Structures are given as C-alpha cells and as structure tokens.
Amino acid sequence: MDQKRDTSYPGEAIGSCGAFGMVKAVAFPCKASILPSAKIEAPSQVKVKGARMELSLTRPDDWHLHLRDGDLLEAVVPHSHFGRGIVMPNLKAPITTTAAAVAYRESILKALPANCDFTPLMTLYLTDKTSPNEIKLARNSGVVFAVKLYPAGATTNSQDGVTDLFGKCLHVLEEMVEQNMPLLVHGEVTDPEVDVFDREKVFIDTVLRPLIQKLPRLKVVMEHITTMDAVRFVESCDEGSVAATVTPQHLVLNRNSLFQGGLQPHNYCLPVLKRETHRQAIVSAVTSGSKNFFLGTDSAPHERRRKECPCGCAGIYNAPVALSLYAKVFEEAGALDKLEAFTSFNGPDFYGLPRNTSKIKLRKTPWKVPESYSFSFGDIVPMFAGQTLDWLPSSP
C-alpha cells in the first residue's frame, strides 16, 4: 500500500462500475490501472495539517457479497469498486447446482456495464440433498469457488438450508476436503431456545469446533463474525485452514445502533449487531495484521419498503460505503499500514488465487453518502445514508 499527501481536491466521487440509479454523483469506472508500488510511510508521517492523505491500494476483492437477481441485480451490480466478489447463492430459488451457478454467473456478467471488469466468483448453496458428485462438478467448472452453509432458517432465503450437518452432509464435506473446496459458514444456531445474541457462540461450540476436529483438512471461512468468541476460535485454528470475513457494520456499529433515536431498520442485519466489547475485539483482530481475517462486506440490498415495514428484512446495503468505513477503522486504530493486506491480500491468499495487479486510490476528503438510490422499482437506502465520510475511493 502506498501512502502520499495530495493537496489537490479530487474530482471524482465514490467508485463504481458505472452510473448508479438516480443519484446525483459522478461515478468512476471500476477498471483500475496498474501503479508502481512504493515503501509505505507510517500514518503519523503523512498526517499533515492542510494536506490530504492519499492511499494507493491493490484493488480489493469482496469475499462475501449479495447481488440478488432480477431488477435488484441490475441495480446494484454496477456499484462495485472490487475486482472480484464471492457471490452468495441464497436467491429465492437457491443456487444448489453447478448448472444454476453457471447460469447465475451469466446473468451477472450481462448486467455489468461495458467498461467494468468485475469478476463474480460463484458458490453453491448446501442442502441436505447435495451430492458429492455435485462438488466434483463444481470444482471442475472453473467458476464455483466455495460452498455455503446456511443452517435452515438462519437468515434471508435460508429455508432450504441444512437441517443436520453431520447426519446428512458429512459425505459431501469429505468430498470438499478432497476437492480443496472451502466451506463458507453462516455461524449461528437456529434453536429458538437460544438467545439471538448467543447464537454465534453456541454454533462455534456445538457445530464448528466439532466439525474442525472431525475434518481438520476442511478449509472453512466463518462469515461475518460478530463476537470475541469467533475471534478467539479463528485465532486458535491453524493459519490457512480457518479464516473469517468481517463486515463494515460489525466494525463500526454495536447493538445500540439498532435503537438509538428509535428503531433503525437499516442497521438490522443477521448475525445481529452485538455488544461494544465484541466490536472492539473484532477491530483489534482485523487491525492486528493477522492473515486469518479479510474483507467481506455482506452487502445485502433490499428495497426500502421491505426494510421499513412491520416485519423488515435483515441486511445492510453497504457497497457504496464499505471501503470508506474500512479505512476509517484502520486509521482510528493507527493501522493504515495493515489495511491493504486485509482488503487485498489475505482473501486471495486463503483461496489460493492470485492477488489483483491493478490499483485503486483512497483520498482523505469528505463526501456525503446519498440518502437513497432510486430505481423504477423503488429506493435502496445505503448504510450511513446522508452522513459524511472521510475517505473517498476512486480510480487512480
């Protein structure tokens, strides 16, 4: 990651693959040019009054992304400054087969603007009926990179998820070991007797730890971790075997954010936000330089009417603000020198994929998040709507 001072005001707004809805903002193309690397300076050396800091980062990837389908897909897929994205398979008709994953990938590619080189990395939705042969087909396809475990009923469109991991899926998991196919885990139990704030810890103790003991060579990503229990579990595992993705919301918000000033539906996600002590533990983990943690936004768009209703959907749409918020967290922790590894290196290294060669810039200049993005089917409200953020992503 290169750092330098920029005394000119940038003329571009937040990056995207193209124009985004009806927002009055300048969009930049997601394609980034290659910049030479340079020795990093300590953050204290570049914080000079009257000058603007600028970071040059290897183009990040998003290792947990919801793109939806239909109108929502076409609306949100252009808004990406990431090179690649692990695309979640929990559509209304879940992506349970390799053939479905290939077809979904084609839909995503067709929705991309002409100047966008975003690469979708597909996943399969694990069910009680998934076969070992499907894992072989997925590996041989060249487009499926992981399998997602949703405990049945855990989150949006998870009703077709797994009901008995060890009883019905063990033979599939064994084939995943043979094929070196990672398992992506929504780490919560769904037992209604378990408190919603304890479901991640109980999942670790009753499902994930026994799974790793039974299949120590299985590569596992614990998605969108929310607790110090998850941090400790990941840190206790061998590097390269178990990792975790971390979202912007779980780094900057705690559960008070759900209720301050009234019920806040646009801060509601699953796993739900936790206590401040858990947030601090996650911040410490990701800013420590550990290779076991990497960027996964869990950006989950819903129409406003489906969030602001008597039974609102879980999910935070953070794609427009994710990089700005990650930079904020690392800057406040005095760890900007570790930001690039978290956003751009740890993920591809875990998956055994090459790192991106292109670059993006983050400029320390204020910009205001739009109140909403308007489309023919309705509005989407982004995370931190109407607020001012300090870091502005742009093409170099």
Order of alpha helices (4+ residues) and beta strands (2+ residues): beta-alpha-beta-beta-alpha-beta-alpha-beta-alpha-beta-alpha-alpha-beta-alpha-alpha-beta-alpha-beta-alpha-alpha-beta-alpha-alpha-alpha-beta-beta-beta-beta
